[in-house]
Structures are given as C-alpha cells and as structure tokens.
Amino acid sequence: MAERRYRIDTARGRLVLGRYEIPIPRSKAGRIATGSALIGGGLLGFLPVLGFWMVPLGFIVLSHDLAYVRRRRRRAAVWWRRRKAARPPHGRDSAR
C-alpha cells in the first residue's frame, strides 16, 4: 500500500509533507494553537515573511484533532482530485 504524502506521524511528533518533515507539538492543545497560528499568519500573507501557504498547513495540523476540520479538508481533497481528473490533458499536443 502506498504511503500517504501528507500525514501526522504521532509516534515521532512530526508533520510529514512528502519528503519534508516538520516537528509539531505532541499535546492536543499545542497542535490546536499551532494550527490556529498558522491559519492566522496565513491570512496575513500579504505581509513580508508570512505567506498564504500557511493556511493549508494550518488546516492539516488542525485536522488531526478536530473532526469538523478533518471532514472539510477531506471534502476539499476529494473535490480537487475529481476536478483534476475531469480536466483535459494540458500540453502542446492536446490542441491538435
């Protein structure tokens, strides 16, 4: 079975994003605070240093502990996958 590309490794306390690993707090309160801070910082992404990339990362961290966020993230992932599958192939040869 293929390993999921985005997950939280609770045994090691790390967020796995493909080949990158980011340490996260092991406590539930710490993860919720970290996820909320990432989303809050991402909403200020127009400022230097902060970026809009922080919003999805915050949702990934929060989805580990909050069922509502987990359901919304999963629905968005399914929608995105279906949307990509329905699009015609993109490239030079697709116009012929």
Gaussian input, Z-matrix of N, CA and C with variables (Angstrom, degrees):
# hf/3-21g

backbone

0 1
 N
 C     1     B1
 C     2     B2     1     A1
 N     3     B3     2     A2     1     D1
 C     4     B4     3     A3     2     D2
 C     5     B5     4     A4     3     D3
 N     6     B6     5     A5     4     D4
 C     7     B7     6     A6     5     D5
 C     8     B8     7     A7     6     D6
 N     9     B9     8     A8     7     D7
 C    10    B10     9     A9     8     D8
 C    11    B11    10    A10     9     D9
 N    12    B12    11    A11    10    D10
 C    13    B13    12    A12    11    D11
 C    14    B14    13    A13    12    D12
 N    15    B15    14    A14    13    D13
 C    16    B16    15    A15    14    D14
 C    17    B17    16    A16    15    D15
 N    18    B18    17    A17    16    D16
 C    19    B19    18    A18    17    D17
 C    20    B20    19    A19    18    D18
 N    21    B21    20    A20    19    D19
 C    22    B22    21    A21    20    D20
 C    23    B23    22    A22    21    D21
 N    24    B24    23    A23    22    D22
 C    25    B25    24    A24    23    D23
 C    26    B26    25    A25    24    D24
 N    27    B27    26    A26    25    D25
 C    28    B28    27    A27    26    D26
 C    29    B29    28    A28    27    D27
 N    30    B30    29    A29    28    D28
 C    31    B31    30    A30    29    D29
 C    32    B32    31    A31    30    D30
 N    33    B33    32    A32    31    D31
 C    34    B34    33    A33    32    D32
 C    35    B35    34    A34    33    D33
 N    36    B36    35    A35    34    D34
 C    37    B37    36    A36    35    D35
 C    38    B38    37    A37    36    D36
 N    39    B39    38    A38    37    D37
 C    40    B40    39    A39    38    D38
 C    41    B41    40    A40    39    D39
 N    42    B42    41    A41    40    D40
 C    43    B43    42    A42    41    D41
 C    44    B44    43    A43    42    D42
 N    45    B45    44    A44    43    D43
 C    46    B46    45    A45    44    D44
 C    47    B47    46    A46    45    D45
 N    48    B48    47    A47    46    D46
 C    49    B49    48    A48    47    D47
 C    50    B50    49    A49    48    D48
 N    51    B51    50    A50    49    D49
 C    52    B52    51    A51    50    D50
 C    53    B53    52    A52    51    D51
 N    54    B54    53    A53    52    D52
 C    55    B55    54    A54    53    D53
 C    56    B56    55    A55    54    D54
 N    57    B57    56    A56    55    D55
 C    58    B58    57    A57    56    D56
 C    59    B59    58    A58    57    D57
 N    60    B60    59    A59    58    D58
 C    61    B61    60    A60    59    D59
 C    62    B62    61    A61    60    D60
 N    63    B63    62    A62    61    D61
 C    64    B64    63    A63    62    D62
 C    65    B65    64    A64    63    D63
 N    66    B66    65    A65    64    D64
 C    67    B67    66    A66    65    D65
 C    68    B68    67    A67    66    D66
 N    69    B69    68    A68    67    D67
 C    70    B70    69    A69    68    D68
 C    71    B71    70    A70    69    D69
 N    72    B72    71    A71    70    D70
 C    73    B73    72    A72    71    D71
 C    74    B74    73    A73    72    D72
 N    75    B75    74    A74    73    D73
 C    76    B76    75    A75    74    D74
 C    77    B77    76    A76    75    D75
 N    78    B78    77    A77    76    D76
 C    79    B79    78    A78    77    D77
 C    80    B80    79    A79    78    D78
 N    81    B81    80    A80    79    D79
 C    82    B82    81    A81    80    D80
 C    83    B83    82    A82    81    D81
 N    84    B84    83    A83    82    D82
 C    85    B85    84    A84    83    D83
 C    86    B86    85    A85    84    D84
 N    87    B87    86    A86    85    D85
 C    88    B88    87    A87    86    D86
 C    89    B89    88    A88    87    D87
 N    90    B90    89    A89    88    D88
 C    91    B91    90    A90    89    D89
 C    92    B92    91    A91    90    D90
 N    93    B93    92    A92    91    D91
 C    94    B94    93    A93    92    D92
 C    95    B95    94    A94    93    D93
 N    96    B96    95    A95    94    D94
 C    97    B97    96    A96    95    D95
 C    98    B98    97    A97    96    D96
 N    99    B99    98    A98    97    D97
 C   100   B100    99    A99    98    D98
 C   101   B101   100   A100    99    D99
 N   102   B102   101   A101   100   D100
 C   103   B103   102   A102   101   D101
 C   104   B104   103   A103   102   D102
 N   105   B105   104   A104   103   D103
 C   106   B106   105   A105   104   D104
 C   107   B107   106   A106   105   D105
 N   108   B108   107   A107   106   D106
 C   109   B109   108   A108   107   D107
 C   110   B110   109   A109   108   D108
 N   111   B111   110   A110   109   D109
 C   112   B112   111   A111   110   D110
 C   113   B113   112   A112   111   D111
 N   114   B114   113   A113   112   D112
 C   115   B115   114   A114   113   D113
 C   116   B116   115   A115   114   D114
 N   117   B117   116   A116   115   D115
 C   118   B118   117   A117   116   D116
 C   119   B119   118   A118   117   D117
 N   120   B120   119   A119   118   D118
 C   121   B121   120   A120   119   D119
 C   122   B122   121   A121   120   D120
 N   123   B123   122   A122   121   D121
 C   124   B124   123   A123   122   D122
 C   125   B125   124   A124   123   D123
 N   126   B126   125   A125   124   D124
 C   127   B127   126   A126   125   D125
 C   128   B128   127   A127   126   D126
 N   129   B129   128   A128   127   D127
 C   130   B130   129   A129   128   D128
 C   131   B131   130   A130   129   D129
 N   132   B132   131   A131   130   D130
 C   133   B133   132   A132   131   D131
 C   134   B134   133   A133   132   D132
 N   135   B135   134   A134   133   D133
 C   136   B136   135   A135   134   D134
 C   137   B137   136   A136   135   D135
 N   138   B138   137   A137   136   D136
 C   139   B139   138   A138   137   D137
 C   140   B140   139   A139   138   D138
 N   141   B141   140   A140   139   D139
 C   142   B142   141   A141   140   D140
 C   143   B143   142   A142   141   D141
 N   144   B144   143   A143   142   D142
 C   145   B145   144   A144   143   D143
 C   146   B146   145   A145   144   D144
 N   147   B147   146   A146   145   D145
 C   148   B148   147   A147   146   D146
 C   149   B149   148   A148   147   D147
 N   150   B150   149   A149   148   D148
 C   151   B151   150   A150   149   D149
 C   152   B152   151   A151   150   D150
 N   153   B153   152   A152   151   D151
 C   154   B154   153   A153   152   D152
 C   155   B155   154   A154   153   D153
 N   156   B156   155   A155   154   D154
 C   157   B157   156   A156   155   D155
 C   158   B158   157   A157   156   D156
 N   159   B159   158   A158   157   D157
 C   160   B160   159   A159   158   D158
 C   161   B161   160   A160   159   D159
 N   162   B162   161   A161   160   D160
 C   163   B163   162   A162   161   D161
 C   164   B164   163   A163   162   D162
 N   165   B165   164   A164   163   D163
 C   166   B166   165   A165   164   D164
 C   167   B167   166   A166   165   D165
 N   168   B168   167   A167   166   D166
 C   169   B169   168   A168   167   D167
 C   170   B170   169   A169   168   D168
 N   171   B171   170   A170   169   D169
 C   172   B172   171   A171   170   D170
 C   173   B173   172   A172   171   D171
 N   174   B174   173   A173   172   D172
 C   175   B175   174   A174   173   D173
 C   176   B176   175   A175   174   D174
 N   177   B177   176   A176   175   D175
 C   178   B178   177   A177   176   D176
 C   179   B179   178   A178   177   D177
 N   180   B180   179   A179   178   D178
 C   181   B181   180   A180   179   D179
 C   182   B182   181   A181   180   D180
 N   183   B183   182   A182   181   D181
 C   184   B184   183   A183   182   D182
 C   185   B185   184   A184   183   D183
 N   186   B186   185   A185   184   D184
 C   187   B187   186   A186   185   D185
 C   188   B188   187   A187   186   D186
 N   189   B189   188   A188   187   D187
 C   190   B190   189   A189   188   D188
 C   191   B191   190   A190   189   D189
 N   192   B192   191   A191   190   D190
 C   193   B193   192   A192   191   D191
 C   194   B194   193   A193   192   D192
 N   195   B195   194   A194   193   D193
 C   196   B196   195   A195   194   D194
 C   197   B197   196   A196   195   D195
 N   198   B198   197   A197   196   D196
 C   199   B199   198   A198   197   D197
 C   200   B200   199   A199   198   D198
 N   201   B201   200   A200   199   D199
 C   202   B202   201   A201   200   D200
 C   203   B203   202   A202   201   D201
 N   204   B204   203   A203   202   D202
 C   205   B205   204   A204   203   D203
 C   206   B206   205   A205   204   D204
 N   207   B207   206   A206   205   D205
 C   208   B208   207   A207   206   D206
 C   209   B209   208   A208   207   D207
 N   210   B210   209   A209   208   D208
 C   211   B211   210   A210   209   D209
 C   212   B212   211   A211   210   D210
 N   213   B213   212   A212   211   D211
 C   214   B214   213   A213   212   D212
 C   215   B215   214   A214   213   D213
 N   216   B216   215   A215   214   D214
 C   217   B217   216   A216   215   D215
 C   218   B218   217   A217   216   D216
 N   219   B219   218   A218   217   D217
 C   220   B220   219   A219   218   D218
 C   221   B221   220   A220   219   D219
 N   222   B222   221   A221   220   D220
 C   223   B223   222   A222   221   D221
 C   224   B224   223   A223   222   D222
 N   225   B225   224   A224   223   D223
 C   226   B226   225   A225   224   D224
 C   227   B227   226   A226   225   D225
 N   228   B228   227   A227   226   D226
 C   229   B229   228   A228   227   D227
 C   230   B230   229   A229   228   D228
 N   231   B231   230   A230   229   D229
 C   232   B232   231   A231   230   D230
 C   233   B233   232   A232   231   D231
 N   234   B234   233   A233   232   D232
 C   235   B235   234   A234   233   D233
 C   236   B236   235   A235   234   D234
 N   237   B237   236   A236   235   D235
 C   238   B238   237   A237   236   D236
 C   239   B239   238   A238   237   D237
 N   240   B240   239   A239   238   D238
 C   241   B241   240   A240   239   D239
 C   242   B242   241   A241   240   D240
 N   243   B243   242   A242   241   D241
 C   244   B244   243   A243   242   D242
 C   245   B245   244   A244   243   D243
 N   246   B246   245   A245   244   D244
 C   247   B247   246   A246   245   D245
 C   248   B248   247   A247   246   D246
 N   249   B249   248   A248   247   D247
 C   250   B250   249   A249   248   D248
 C   251   B251   250   A250   249   D249
 N   252   B252   251   A251   250   D250
 C   253   B253   252   A252   251   D251
 C   254   B254   253   A253   252   D252
 N   255   B255   254   A254   253   D253
 C   256   B256   255   A255   254   D254
 C   257   B257   256   A256   255   D255
 N   258   B258   257   A257   256   D256
 C   259   B259   258   A258   257   D257
 C   260   B260   259   A259   258   D258
 N   261   B261   260   A260   259   D259
 C   262   B262   261   A261   260   D260
 C   263   B263   262   A262   261   D261
 N   264   B264   263   A263   262   D262
 C   265   B265   264   A264   263   D263
 C   266   B266   265   A265   264   D264
 N   267   B267   266   A266   265   D265
 C   268   B268   267   A267   266   D266
 C   269   B269   268   A268   267   D267
 N   270   B270   269   A269   268   D268
 C   271   B271   270   A270   269   D269
 C   272   B272   271   A271   270   D270
 N   273   B273   272   A272   271   D271
 C   274   B274   273   A273   272   D272
 C   275   B275   274   A274   273   D273
 N   276   B276   275   A275   274   D274
 C   277   B277   276   A276   275   D275
 C   278   B278   277   A277   276   D276
 N   279   B279   278   A278   277   D277
 C   280   B280   279   A279   278   D278
 C   281   B281   280   A280   279   D279
 N   282   B282   281   A281   280   D280
 C   283   B283   282   A282   281   D281
 C   284   B284   283   A283   282   D282
 N   285   B285   284   A284   283   D283
 C   286   B286   285   A285   284   D284
 C   287   B287   286   A286   285   D285

   B1=1.4508
   B2=1.5283
   B3=1.3207
   B4=1.4595
   B5=1.5245
   B6=1.2961
   B7=1.4586
   B8=1.5269
   B9=1.3276
   B10=1.4587
   B11=1.5185
   B12=1.3158
   B13=1.4630
   B14=1.5152
   B15=1.3171
   B16=1.4637
   B17=1.5210
   B18=1.3263
   B19=1.4558
   B20=1.5197
   B21=1.3346
   B22=1.4560
   B23=1.5148
   B24=1.3127
   B25=1.4613
   B26=1.5291
   B27=1.3345
   B28=1.4587
   B29=1.5184
   B30=1.3102
   B31=1.4650
   B32=1.5312
   B33=1.3246
   B34=1.4623
   B35=1.5253
   B36=1.3478
   B37=1.4563
   B38=1.5148
   B39=1.3559
   B40=1.4552
   B41=1.5222
   B42=1.3256
   B43=1.4550
   B44=1.5187
   B45=1.3263
   B46=1.4604
   B47=1.5257
   B48=1.3274
   B49=1.4615
   B50=1.5199
   B51=1.3125
   B52=1.4579
   B53=1.5091
   B54=1.3225
   B55=1.4698
   B56=1.5228
   B57=1.3260
   B58=1.4702
   B59=1.5243
   B60=1.3190
   B61=1.4573
   B62=1.5199
   B63=1.3396
   B64=1.4596
   B65=1.5215
   B66=1.3279
   B67=1.4648
   B68=1.5261
   B69=1.3401
   B70=1.4621
   B71=1.5208
   B72=1.3351
   B73=1.4736
   B74=1.5305
   B75=1.3127
   B76=1.4619
   B77=1.5313
   B78=1.3431
   B79=1.4615
   B80=1.5316
   B81=1.3250
   B82=1.4585
   B83=1.5243
   B84=1.3332
   B85=1.4635
   B86=1.5261
   B87=1.3132
   B88=1.4638
   B89=1.5163
   B90=1.3481
   B91=1.4653
   B92=1.5217
   B93=1.3429
   B94=1.4649
   B95=1.5248
   B96=1.3246
   B97=1.4710
   B98=1.5257
   B99=1.3327
   B100=1.4618
   B101=1.5263
   B102=1.3317
   B103=1.4673
   B104=1.5176
   B105=1.3310
   B106=1.4675
   B107=1.5219
   B108=1.3189
   B109=1.4727
   B110=1.5274
   B111=1.3240
   B112=1.4655
   B113=1.5196
   B114=1.3233
   B115=1.4661
   B116=1.5211
   B117=1.3387
   B118=1.4637
   B119=1.5143
   B120=1.3303
   B121=1.4601
   B122=1.5170
   B123=1.3233
   B124=1.4651
   B125=1.5126
   B126=1.3370
   B127=1.4595
   B128=1.5228
   B129=1.3235
   B130=1.4669
   B131=1.5333
   B132=1.3141
   B133=1.4586
   B134=1.5009
   B135=1.3237
   B136=1.4573
   B137=1.5289
   B138=1.3356
   B139=1.4590
   B140=1.5252
   B141=1.3340
   B142=1.4622
   B143=1.5364
   B144=1.2860
   B145=1.4654
   B146=1.5306
   B147=1.3184
   B148=1.4605
   B149=1.5230
   B150=1.3179
   B151=1.4482
   B152=1.5108
   B153=1.3191
   B154=1.4573
   B155=1.5253
   B156=1.3270
   B157=1.4671
   B158=1.5294
   B159=1.3107
   B160=1.4606
   B161=1.5289
   B162=1.3346
   B163=1.4636
   B164=1.5336
   B165=1.3469
   B166=1.4667
   B167=1.5286
   B168=1.3232
   B169=1.4629
   B170=1.5292
   B171=1.3222
   B172=1.4591
   B173=1.5134
   B174=1.3419
   B175=1.4656
   B176=1.5253
   B177=1.3181
   B178=1.4695
   B179=1.5259
   B180=1.3224
   B181=1.4652
   B182=1.5260
   B183=1.3332
   B184=1.4637
   B185=1.5205
   B186=1.3272
   B187=1.4659
   B188=1.5276
   B189=1.3071
   B190=1.4620
   B191=1.5241
   B192=1.3345
   B193=1.4513
   B194=1.5197
   B195=1.3115
   B196=1.4547
   B197=1.5270
   B198=1.3275
   B199=1.4637
   B200=1.5288
   B201=1.3265
   B202=1.4596
   B203=1.5321
   B204=1.3085
   B205=1.4662
   B206=1.5271
   B207=1.3386
   B208=1.4603
   B209=1.5263
   B210=1.3523
   B211=1.4636
   B212=1.5201
   B213=1.3257
   B214=1.4705
   B215=1.5275
   B216=1.3197
   B217=1.4680
   B218=1.5176
   B219=1.3238
   B220=1.4656
   B221=1.5305
   B222=1.3358
   B223=1.4726
   B224=1.5196
   B225=1.3215
   B226=1.4643
   B227=1.5299
   B228=1.3283
   B229=1.4681
   B230=1.5291
   B231=1.3316
   B232=1.4694
   B233=1.5222
   B234=1.3386
   B235=1.4551
   B236=1.5260
   B237=1.3281
   B238=1.4678
   B239=1.5212
   B240=1.3367
   B241=1.4564
   B242=1.5279
   B243=1.3276
   B244=1.4723
   B245=1.5174
   B246=1.3078
   B247=1.4557
   B248=1.5186
   B249=1.3303
   B250=1.4640
   B251=1.5253
   B252=1.3352
   B253=1.4661
   B254=1.5287
   B255=1.3250
   B256=1.4585
   B257=1.5284
   B258=1.3153
   B259=1.4636
   B260=1.5188
   B261=1.3265
   B262=1.4763
   B263=1.5279
   B264=1.3242
   B265=1.4729
   B266=1.5248
   B267=1.3197
   B268=1.4675
   B269=1.5217
   B270=1.3024
   B271=1.4670
   B272=1.5245
   B273=1.3222
   B274=1.4561
   B275=1.5084
   B276=1.3202
   B277=1.4600
   B278=1.5172
   B279=1.3311
   B280=1.4547
   B281=1.5188
   B282=1.3434
   B283=1.4522
   B284=1.5300
   B285=1.2872
   B286=1.4862
   B287=1.4810
   A1=108.92
   A2=116.54
   A3=120.70
   A4=110.83
   A5=115.21
   A6=120.99
   A7=109.04
   A8=116.87
   A9=121.07
   A10=109.41
   A11=116.02
   A12=120.13
   A13=112.42
   A14=117.83
   A15=121.35
   A16=108.23
   A17=116.32
   A18=119.48
   A19=109.16
   A20=115.37
   A21=121.24
   A22=107.47
   A23=116.11
   A24=122.28
   A25=107.08
   A26=116.19
   A27=120.32
   A28=112.41
   A29=118.01
   A30=120.60
   A31=111.04
   A32=116.29
   A33=120.48
   A34=112.93
   A35=117.84
   A36=120.92
   A37=112.76
   A38=116.62
   A39=120.75
   A40=110.23
   A41=115.17
   A42=122.65
   A43=106.97
   A44=117.73
   A45=122.71
   A46=107.98
   A47=116.25
   A48=123.51
   A49=107.91
   A50=115.40
   A51=118.93
   A52=110.46
   A53=116.47
   A54=119.37
   A55=112.52
   A56=117.39
   A57=121.52
   A58=110.19
   A59=115.79
   A60=121.89
   A61=109.19
   A62=115.52
   A63=121.55
   A64=107.72
   A65=118.62
   A66=119.39
   A67=110.58
   A68=116.01
   A69=121.83
   A70=108.00
   A71=117.06
   A72=119.44
   A73=111.36
   A74=116.37
   A75=120.73
   A76=112.16
   A77=117.34
   A78=120.05
   A79=110.31
   A80=115.35
   A81=120.68
   A82=110.67
   A83=117.41
   A84=120.89
   A85=111.19
   A86=116.98
   A87=121.11
   A88=112.08
   A89=116.83
   A90=120.20
   A91=111.31
   A92=117.08
   A93=119.84
   A94=110.09
   A95=117.37
   A96=120.45
   A97=110.90
   A98=117.35
   A99=121.06
   A100=110.94
   A101=117.11
   A102=121.11
   A103=111.64
   A104=116.76
   A105=120.75
   A106=111.09
   A107=117.16
   A108=120.80
   A109=111.02
   A110=117.44
   A111=120.39
   A112=111.12
   A113=116.83
   A114=119.94
   A115=110.17
   A116=116.63
   A117=119.91
   A118=112.37
   A119=116.97
   A120=120.78
   A121=112.22
   A122=116.18
   A123=120.16
   A124=112.57
   A125=116.86
   A126=119.71
   A127=111.42
   A128=116.20
   A129=121.51
   A130=109.80
   A131=116.92
   A132=122.68
   A133=115.67
   A134=117.89
   A135=119.79
   A136=111.71
   A137=117.12
   A138=121.13
   A139=110.73
   A140=118.32
   A141=119.97
   A142=111.42
   A143=118.05
   A144=128.11
   A145=111.42
   A146=117.86
   A147=120.43
   A148=108.63
   A149=116.44
   A150=118.20
   A151=111.70
   A152=116.02
   A153=121.26
   A154=111.85
   A155=118.02
   A156=122.20
   A157=110.99
   A158=117.86
   A159=121.38
   A160=112.26
   A161=118.15
   A162=121.33
   A163=111.22
   A164=120.12
   A165=118.09
   A166=113.20
   A167=116.44
   A168=119.65
   A169=110.35
   A170=116.83
   A171=121.25
   A172=112.01
   A173=116.79
   A174=119.96
   A175=111.58
   A176=117.51
   A177=120.24
   A178=110.19
   A179=117.36
   A180=121.09
   A181=110.26
   A182=117.50
   A183=120.35
   A184=112.66
   A185=118.11
   A186=120.56
   A187=112.30
   A188=117.31
   A189=119.88
   A190=111.35
   A191=117.23
   A192=121.62
   A193=114.87
   A194=118.92
   A195=121.76
   A196=110.54
   A197=116.37
   A198=121.51
   A199=111.83
   A200=118.02
   A201=121.12
   A202=110.50
   A203=116.81
   A204=121.25
   A205=110.11
   A206=117.14
   A207=121.52
   A208=110.70
   A209=117.45
   A210=120.82
   A211=110.94
   A212=117.14
   A213=120.96
   A214=111.67
   A215=117.18
   A216=120.49
   A217=110.35
   A218=116.92
   A219=120.83
   A220=111.32
   A221=116.18
   A222=119.50
   A223=111.02
   A224=116.88
   A225=120.32
   A226=111.00
   A227=117.18
   A228=120.60
   A229=111.05
   A230=117.24
   A231=120.80
   A232=110.14
   A233=117.24
   A234=121.10
   A235=110.55
   A236=116.44
   A237=120.61
   A238=111.31
   A239=117.30
   A240=121.08
   A241=111.26
   A242=117.11
   A243=120.77
   A244=110.90
   A245=116.44
   A246=120.86
   A247=110.71
   A248=117.31
   A249=121.08
   A250=111.41
   A251=116.97
   A252=120.43
   A253=111.43
   A254=117.77
   A255=121.31
   A256=112.85
   A257=117.32
   A258=120.12
   A259=110.91
   A260=116.51
   A261=119.21
   A262=109.33
   A263=116.86
   A264=119.85
   A265=110.09
   A266=114.50
   A267=120.66
   A268=109.15
   A269=116.67
   A270=120.03
   A271=110.36
   A272=115.02
   A273=120.14
   A274=112.13
   A275=118.19
   A276=121.97
   A277=113.09
   A278=119.56
   A279=120.37
   A280=113.04
   A281=119.18
   A282=122.20
   A283=111.90
   A284=118.75
   A285=121.47
   A286=112.65
   D1=137.40
   D2=-178.53
   D3=-72.72
   D4=142.38
   D5=179.32
   D6=-77.49
   D7=138.65
   D8=178.21
   D9=-66.32
   D10=141.11
   D11=-176.94
   D12=-77.37
   D13=-29.84
   D14=-178.08
   D15=-124.02
   D16=117.00
   D17=-178.21
   D18=-161.11
   D19=168.75
   D20=174.10
   D21=-109.71
   D22=121.09
   D23=177.34
   D24=-89.19
   D25=97.13
   D26=-175.41
   D27=-68.92
   D28=-28.80
   D29=-179.15
   D30=-64.38
   D31=-37.83
   D32=-178.74
   D33=-103.43
   D34=-7.34
   D35=179.85
   D36=67.86
   D37=45.59
   D38=-177.04
   D39=-134.81
   D40=145.14
   D41=172.30
   D42=-92.16
   D43=121.19
   D44=-177.31
   D45=-100.85
   D46=118.75
   D47=178.32
   D48=-120.82
   D49=87.86
   D50=-176.17
   D51=66.47
   D52=-117.06
   D53=179.30
   D54=-94.95
   D55=-1.81
   D56=179.61
   D57=-98.30
   D58=146.92
   D59=177.00
   D60=-130.23
   D61=132.39
   D62=-178.42
   D63=-121.81
   D64=128.60
   D65=177.71
   D66=-69.70
   D67=139.93
   D68=176.07
   D69=-131.59
   D70=160.06
   D71=179.47
   D72=-62.76
   D73=147.45
   D74=178.91
   D75=-83.84
   D76=-18.94
   D77=-179.72
   D78=-85.01
   D79=149.21
   D80=-179.95
   D81=-62.39
   D82=-44.50
   D83=179.82
   D84=-62.04
   D85=-38.41
   D86=178.41
   D87=-65.57
   D88=-41.04
   D89=178.33
   D90=-67.02
   D91=-40.18
   D92=179.00
   D93=-65.38
   D94=-42.02
   D95=177.79
   D96=-64.10
   D97=-42.09
   D98=179.70
   D99=-64.81
   D100=-46.61
   D101=179.25
   D102=-61.89
   D103=-42.35
   D104=178.39
   D105=-65.07
   D106=-40.50
   D107=178.40
   D108=-65.19
   D109=-38.98
   D110=177.85
   D111=-63.93
   D112=-43.31
   D113=179.29
   D114=-66.15
   D115=-44.81
   D116=178.12
   D117=-60.12
   D118=-43.40
   D119=177.48
   D120=-66.74
   D121=-34.68
   D122=178.74
   D123=-67.88
   D124=-31.74
   D125=177.73
   D126=-70.08
   D127=-17.85
   D128=174.83
   D129=-100.45
   D130=29.79
   D131=-173.90
   D132=-64.04
   D133=-14.57
   D134=178.16
   D135=-75.60
   D136=-12.01
   D137=177.90
   D138=-84.27
   D139=156.84
   D140=177.06
   D141=-61.77
   D142=150.78
   D143=178.33
   D144=77.66
   D145=-48.11
   D146=178.53
   D147=-76.34
   D148=156.65
   D149=-179.20
   D150=-151.41
   D151=158.80
   D152=179.53
   D153=-66.44
   D154=-16.39
   D155=177.61
   D156=-64.01
   D157=-18.59
   D158=-177.50
   D159=-72.94
   D160=-25.36
   D161=-177.24
   D162=-63.93
   D163=-54.85
   D164=179.38
   D165=-62.67
   D166=-34.18
   D167=177.96
   D168=-63.98
   D169=-40.67
   D170=176.92
   D171=-62.82
   D172=-39.83
   D173=177.94
   D174=-66.48
   D175=-36.06
   D176=177.36
   D177=-63.76
   D178=-43.23
   D179=179.53
   D180=-66.22
   D181=-45.21
   D182=-179.62
   D183=-66.86
   D184=-31.09
   D185=-176.55
   D186=-67.26
   D187=-15.59
   D188=177.68
   D189=-69.66
   D190=-32.62
   D191=-174.63
   D192=-110.97
   D193=-24.19
   D194=-174.81
   D195=-111.52
   D196=116.76
   D197=-175.84
   D198=-62.22
   D199=-38.57
   D200=-179.67
   D201=-60.61
   D202=-45.67
   D203=179.79
   D204=-67.57
   D205=-38.46
   D206=178.90
   D207=-60.84
   D208=-44.11
   D209=179.10
   D210=-64.16
   D211=-44.53
   D212=179.48
   D213=-63.83
   D214=-41.44
   D215=179.00
   D216=-64.52
   D217=-41.75
   D218=179.96
   D219=-65.22
   D220=-42.24
   D221=177.39
   D222=-61.60
   D223=-42.04
   D224=178.73
   D225=-64.38
   D226=-39.24
   D227=179.31
   D228=-66.03
   D229=-41.33
   D230=178.51
   D231=-66.29
   D232=-43.38
   D233=178.41
   D234=-59.75
   D235=-45.40
   D236=-179.05
   D237=-63.33
   D238=-42.89
   D239=179.61
   D240=-63.36
   D241=-42.73
   D242=178.20
   D243=-65.70
   D244=-39.43
   D245=179.53
   D246=-63.17
   D247=-44.00
   D248=178.55
   D249=-64.98
   D250=-37.62
   D251=-178.83
   D252=-69.86
   D253=-29.61
   D254=-177.35
   D255=-81.96
   D256=-17.75
   D257=-178.66
   D258=-75.05
   D259=144.88
   D260=176.69
   D261=-69.36
   D262=156.93
   D263=179.36
   D264=-60.77
   D265=144.13
   D266=-177.97
   D267=-107.63
   D268=130.58
   D269=178.10
   D270=161.63
   D271=-178.36
   D272=-178.18
   D273=-66.31
   D274=-40.31
   D275=-174.56
   D276=-76.58
   D277=-13.95
   D278=-176.32
   D279=-73.52
   D280=-18.72
   D281=-178.69
   D282=-83.16
   D283=-12.22
   D284=-176.37
   D285=-81.58

